[in-house]
Amino acid sequence: MHKVSFIKSIHVKIVLIYVLLIIIALQIIGIYFSSELEDNLKDNFQESITQRIDLVQYSIREELSKESDETLQSLNTIVREFSTRDINKILVLDKKNKVLAASGADNQSSVGQQFKNDLVAKAIHSETYADSIKLDEETRNRVWVLATPIMDRVGPNGEVIGVIYIESDIESVFEQMEDINQIFAVGTSISLAITIILGILFAKTITKPIMDMRRQAQAMSRGNYSRKVRVYGDDEIGQLAIAFNHLTNRLQEAQSTTEAERRKLASVLSNMTDGVIATDRKGKVILINDPAMSFLEVTRETTLGRPIASVLELDQEYSFEDLIHMQESINLNYSTQENPFILRANFSVIQKETGFVNGLITVLHDITEQEKIDMERREFVANVSHELRTPLTTMRSYLEALADGAWKDEQIAPTFLNVTQTETERMIRLVNDLLNLSKMDSRDYKLNREVVEFNKFFNRIIDRFEMSKSQNVKFIRYIPDLSYFVEIDTDKLTQVIDNIISNALKYSPDGGNIRFGVTVHENMLKVMVSDDGMGIPKENVTKIFDRFYRVDRARSRAMGGTGLGLAIAKEMIEAHDGKIWAESEEGIGTTIFFTLPFELDEAGDWE
C-alpha cells in the first residue's frame, strides 16, 4: 500500500475544511459588521449635524424675518458660532440663491454672490433637505453636502425664505471605519492562527486513530495479527477501533483455522496415492499433487495454467464444458508395448450455492493392476471353461454312443469306457490343481516343514522316475556328495519336482538325456532339471509359469496336461522363499532352475 501524500491526507483536509468554514463565517460577520457599522457611523454623524442645524435654523429664520441692517452681521455671528472642526463650510442663502453669510475667511468672498448648486435648488423647490456625499477637489477628502430650506413659519403652510448650505468633513467617519476594519483584520488573523492550531490538534484526534487502523490493516495484509489499535475514547472513532480490534481477533482465528485446514489438505494431497488436479472456473490448472505429476510424467511448472483437457490429452475428444457435465469416469490409456498403464479419471464440479461453477476437481486412480487382474480373471474363466468343456464333450459323445447300444459290443465298449475314465481323471486333476492354486492365492494353506538332506531326497524322486519310465531316455546326475539340508514341506516339494520331471519326460525324444544338477549359488541351493526336448521360443520362456499357458496347446492336451503344473510349482517354490525360472533354446532343449535356502548340517550352521 503506497503512502498517502501530505496534501491528500485527511488530516490536511479536515484542517482546511475547518479553516475555510471559520474564514467564511468571519467574512460574513465582517461584511455584515462593517456595513452596519459604516451605516451607523454615517447616520450618527449626519444626525449630529442635522440636530445642530435644527438648533440654529430658528435663529437664522428670526434674523431673516427682521430684514434690518444688522441682519447680515447677526447671520455671520450665528454662522461663526455654528461652525466646528467637522464642518468645512456654512452658507446662508436667500430664496434667490444669494449668499447672505459664510463661515471662514476663505468663504467671505462669496457673500453677496449668487451660489448655483443643484442641492440648493432641489431644497428650495422640494421644501425639504437634500444631501449627497462628494469628493473635495482640493483635499481629495469625502464631504457630506447638505442643503436645508428655511421656512418663514413652522407648519405645512410655511414658505421658503432661505437655505442653509453645509459641507461637513465625513472623511473622519471613513477613516474611523478603516481603523476598525484593520483592527477586525488583525483580530481575524489572530483568530485564524488560533483556529489553525486548534484545527490541527482537533484533526489529530480523528486522524491518529485512523492512521493506527491503517497501519494495522497494512500489518494484517502481511499476516501480522498481533498488533492492536489503541482506543483513545468512547466516541464513534473509539467504538470503531474496538470493532477493528474485534475484527482482527476474528480474522486471526479464521486465518489459523484456514491455515490448519490448508496444511491438512496439503498433507492429504501429498500423501494420497491417487492423483488430484484442480482447475479454476475457466478450466486452467491451479493445483496438482505429486502422484498426479508422477502419473502424467509432467512438472508443476509446465502444468499450472494449462487447460485440464490438454493436460489429460483429452482436448481432441472433450472440452472443459464436456468434462463439467461428465457423469461417468473416463479411462486414460497411456500403455506402451513394454509397460501397460491405465488411469481412471473421475470429475467433480466445484459449485457455489447459486450454481455458479468455480472449478473442477479431477481424481486420477491407477487401475493398471485392476485391469490386469480383470483381464487375467476373464482369461482364467475362459481357460477353465475350455479345459472342462473338452473332456466333458468327449465323455458326452462316448456315453451317448454307449447309451445307443455300443455297450453291447465287447470290443468297442471297453475302449469307450477307458476314454471316459481317462477324461474323468483329467478333470479331477484339473479341479485338484485349481483347488491348490486357490488355496495358495488365499494363503489358506500351511507348510508342514521338516529338515531333510536334499541330496537323498532329490535322488529318491529321480530313482522313482528312472525305474518307472517307459521311453528310452537316459538320466544323468550332477549331484555332489556333500550333504545339504533344507527345511521343506516334502509333499509340496515332491509335487514340484514330479511336475518338472514329468514335463521333461513328456517333451524328451527317444534316446534323449535328462540332466539333474545341484549347485550352490549366492547362499542358495540351485537345482537344475534339463531335457533335450523341442525347446521353447525365446519370447515365450517367461510365460510358461502363467496359468493355463502352453507353448503347443494341441500336443499338451494330447499328453494330458492341464497347463497349471508350472504355475503351481512357482507358487510352492516362492512359498519356500526360493525362485524358479527357465532357460530354453528352441530345437535344443529346456532347463528348469529353482533355488532353496539350505544348511550345511542339521544343526543349522549357515554357509
C-alpha angles and dihedrals in degrees: 000000000000122000117260113240119242093246092052096044120117088232092066092041093055092047092047093049091046093049093044091052090050091047092049091048092048092047092052091046092045095049092047093044094047093046094048093043093049091050091046094050092046091048092048091049094047092043090052092052092044093051091052091048089053089054094049097039092077093055092048092049091052093050093047090050092056096057092196131146091259093055095093092048091048091049091052090050092051091047093050091049091049095048114100137167094274093051113077099181138011124186129180112204133181122231089272092060093253115146110240100173137004137190123237130023091265092061098047091091090067093060110115091016129114113257114207113199132147094220090053092050090047092051092050094048097040093039089221134091123279125197143175141168117242139168118258107235093213104041096025087224126135115252132188112229118202130181115190122184119230112222124205091228138011114257141053094295097057124119129222111256098166149343134241111215117195132180109194127188103246092164088093089064091055092045088053088050091052091051091049091047091051090050089048091049092051090048090048091051092050090047091050092050091050089044092052091050092047090044091054091049091045093047090052090060087061103032098044095064089043090052090049090052090047091053090047091051089051091049090049090052087057091050098258110134097161096090121089131200114245114241109224099180149343096263127106092284090049090051088049090052091050090049090048092053090049089050089051091054092048092048090049090052091046091047091050091049092046092048091049091049090046091053091048090050092046090049092048092047094046094048097042117110089209122077119244127198124180127193137191124243090279094055096254116142112251100164136028127167128218098260090054091050089048092049094048095036092231136125127239092242094055093044106046112094095018123117112265092230090056093048091052091042090240098118092106092057107025138033125209090260090054091053091049091057094040109126099175129058121254125224113223112203113204094159124144129195090263102038127032113214125172127172129193114216120203119189127209124182121224107219138173122230088262090059095252110149112236097177148304132271117208120193117197119202124186106233097167093111092042091052089046091051091047091050092048090047092052090046091047092051090047092049094046090047090050094045092051096041093056098059092036091054090049093047091047092053094050094043091050088051091050091047090052090060106280089120088074091062106088092202100045101036097064091049093050092048091048091053091048091050091049092051090046091054089047091055090047090053090048093050092046091050090049091050091050091050091047091053091048093048091051092040085234095145139080128219114229095212125194133166112252136168101254096205093060092040092052094045092052092056092047091049091053093054093042092056095045101041116120103193128069100264125143121222115215119190128203097179117143123229092233110105119242118190121207132183104227147144097253094202093052095044091045087056090051095050092042089054094049094047091044090055091048090052092046095055099034116102123227110281092024129130133238114200126203123194141172122196138159117245126172095338091310131105108242116206123194133195114180132179138186094231132131093289129219127271111256094243091055100047095093092048099059091088092057117104116269091000116145127172091208106024096183095052093042093054090046087056092050098250123155098201091237103090099091091040088056091045091054093051092048095047091049089049086058090053092254138115133234129199142153137232120195144165118201112250093010107065149270132265124201117202130188134171134215134184110252145188127216092224139011092257090070106249100161119216 
